[in-house]
Amino acid sequence: MANPLAYVPKKADPRTELQNRLDAAPIEHAEALLVAYDLLEEAHRQGILDALHGAISARDTIISDLARVGDDPIAINALRHLFAVGKMVGRFDPEPISAFACEARAAVESHKNEKAAPSMWQLFRRMFHEDTRRGLAFVTAMLAALGRATR
């Protein structure tokens, strides 16, 4: 019959293993550490760390104020409205909104460059432009939806 081999597992010190991992971390994660240091420095410059420190220090006051306000039916309705608007805005296709933002910036710049206000005739002529009619159709459709919702 075979004799069993004597095996005694080496006792590992968890602190030594953690120290070895900590010693190797700057080499393995050098780029990530540099980015984290930059982020920390920018948060310090912008005052975000001070704000977080203040919020943590005043957590009991903040929690009690939130609990007091959260018990108010008006605050509950406001949060419900905020969520409803968030869901509605979340359904919008971002491409037309992005295009609208670019066009709006161009319109603001064009408006700034105008020396005098447009005449009534110029405004009347703008009303017949295809894009103006399309925008008016959208606004009137939204007003109709608002009217239906308020019945």
N, C-alpha and C positions, 0 to 999 in steps of 0.2 A: 504494500500500500504506500501511496505517496505521502511524503511529509509536507505539511502546509508551509508556505513561505512566510516568513515573518515580515509583515508590512506595517510600518508605523507611519501614518500620514504626517507630513510636515505641518506643524502648527503655523498658521498664517496670522500675522498681526494685522488687523484691519487698518490700523493707523499708518503702518508702513506702506501698505498698498495704496491708501489714499494719498500719502505723501509722494509716492512715485508717480501717481497719475497727475498730481498737482505740479510736480516738477516738469513733466512732459507736456503739460497743457500749453504753455506759451509757444512751444515749437509746433505742435500739432494744429493749434488754432490761432496762429499769429494774426492772420488777416481778420478773422472774426473779432479777436480782441481789440485790434486797432479800430475797427468800425464801432465797437461798443464804447471804446474810450472817446471817440469823436462824438458819438451820440450823447454820452454822458456830459461831455464838455458843452455841447450846444444846449442841452437841457439846462445846464447850470447858467449859461449866458442869458438864456431867454427867461429865466426865473421860474421855470417849470419845477425844478427841484424844491425851491422855496415854497411854491404853492402846494406841492405834494406834502412837504413837511408840515405846513400849517394845517392842511386837511387831516393829516394823520393825528396831529396834536389835538385838534378840535373834533375828533370823531364822535365823542359822546354828544356834544352840542349839535353836530350836524345830524346825527341819527335821531335825536329827540325832535329836532325841528322837522325833519322829513316825516316822522311818524305823526306829528301834530298836523302838518299840512296834508298828508296822505289820508287823513281821516275826514277831510272836508269834501263834501259832494261836488263842489265846484272844481276842485283839483282832480278828482276822479274823472269828471266829465272832460276836463281839459286834456288829460292823458288819453282818454278814449278818442277824442278828436284828433290829437296828434298822431295816434296810431292809424286812424282812418285816413288822414291826409298822407301819411307815410306809405300806406298800402296803395293809395291812388297814384301817388307820384312814382312809386316803384313799378307800376305797370306801364308807364310811359316808355316809348322807344327812345333811347338816348340819342340816336342819330339826328332826328329832326330838332331836338332841343339843342344839340351842339351846333347844328347849322344855324338855328335861330340866334344863338349867342354870338356867333361870328357876324351874322348879318346885322344884329343889333349894335355891335361895336362899330361896324362900318357906318351905320346910320347915325350914331352919336357923333362920330368924327365928321361926317358930312354936315350934320346940323351945326357943329361948332364952327365950321368953315363958312357958313352962310353969313353974309354981311348984314342982310336985312331979313325980316320975316317974310315968308312967301305971301304973295297976294292971294285973295280969295279965289281968283281964277285959277292960279297954280294949284291951290289945294283942291279945287273942284276937278281939275284935270287928273290929279293923282288918284282921285276916287275911282276913275275908270280904268286904272292900270290893273292888269290881271292878278298880280300878286296882292294888291290892296283888296281886291274883291275876295280873293281866297282867304286872306286874313280876317276880313269882316265876316265871311261865312263861318269861320271857326269861332270867332267871338260870339256871334249871334247864336250858334249852336250851343255854346257853353251857357249863355244866358238863358236859353230855352231849357236846358237841363237844370239849371238853378231854379227856374220858375216851376218846373215839374216837381222838383224836390221839396219846394216850400208849400205845396198844396195842402 
